[in-house]
Amino acid sequence: MFDRRLITHFDWGLLVLTLILAAMGLGILYSAVNAGGNTSQEGLLLRQLLWFAIGGGLMSLSMLVNYKRFDQWGLVIYAGCILLLIAVMVFGRYGGGARRWLLLGPISIQPSELMKIAICIVLARYFAKNFMGEGLGFKELIQPFVLILIPFLLIVQQPDLGTALLLFVIGGSLTLFVGLKRSTFWGLLAAAMAAVPMVWFFLKDYQKNRILTFLDPGRDPLGTGYHIIQSKIAIGSGQLFGKGFLGGTQNALDFLPEQHTDFILSVLAEEWGFVGCSVLLVLYLLFLAWSLSVAYRCRDSFGTFLVVGITAMNFWHIFINMGMVMGLLPVVGVPLPMVSYGGSSVVTTLLGVGILLNISMRRFLSD
């Protein structure tokens, strides 16, 4: 029998924030693909609308089942995503120097994006069953480390180091929320600092160039430094109020690369200036704060940990993308949630929102 309390406790605030961000993202994407009268990429907007429709459908479906089912199905969901990552290595579509997409009929998906949700579920499941309130030690971290390491190695082979590292960042954020013993925290910090110089020797040439370009964009202004230099020019030229809708010259004259995906924030900054970017940032802050309030109101540890994991996923996407576009972080392929063009990113974000709404609307349940 349908429980009417699900309607009473439905989180309309979170849904409205999501719809506002989606609408703003579509508006920015429209400008990114139509500035200067160039209509060659108009199809991208229609495809993004289709992905929002698919993501909205999955968001609705994810609310129908009690979120505690995800606890029971956690390992199955994780194993399914691992199989998809393996399938990418064998059958994946090759493009842009990487094999990251899996063709499913007329559409292509990026399983590494779905893996982020799977990691949140499986880690929330593990911590809910093993957290004793005294902080985690090295022994308790072995299994979470292995759960992240397996997809990390598969994604690195695509290659997609940025997404692979995000899995550890998301897992690390959730681990810190759960709590570590003091000795474990300092031990991990020392190990990480010692490993940083060694990691350099395992990076590919293009990955090293990205880091060197981040430190000095002028070392190769027409090559690896071109993206970030043009992005800074676009952001700076927007000044306080911007040049107006469809008025961005960097975008219209095709000086700004990847303007509809990773660098779409530069389009917003050039057309709407500091004010426009501030509006988007405030919306993101409200979205993240509202998400954390769901964790605060949740009555069981699995739901709380799952909300924190999904919120951390969204936070790090926003933080890294904005830092990258402004030249504060190295350039990596991390999209801006609900704004950057990308089907798998949109579906993953909306699926995560569906889980948040699921947990919020069932907060009255005590078992």
Protein Blocks (a to p, Z undefined) as FASTA:
>chain_A
ZZfklmmmpcfklmmmmmmmmmmmmmmmmmmmmgghiaklmmmmmmmmmmmmmmmmmmmm
mmmpcfklmmmmmmmmmmmmmmmmmmmmmmmcceehiafbccehjbccdfklmmmmmmmm
mmmmmmmmmpgonopafklmmmmmmmmmmmmmmmmmmpcfklmmmmmmmmmmmmmmnopc
fklmmmmmmmmmmmmmmmmmmpcfklmmmmmmmmmmmlmmmlmmmmmmmmmmmmmmnmmn
onoehiafklmnomaghklmmmmmmmmmmmnommlmmmmmmmmmmmmmmmmmmmmmpcbf
klmmmmmmmmmmmmmmmmmmmmmmnopaccdddddehkagcfklmmmmmmmmmmmmmmmm
mmmpcZZ
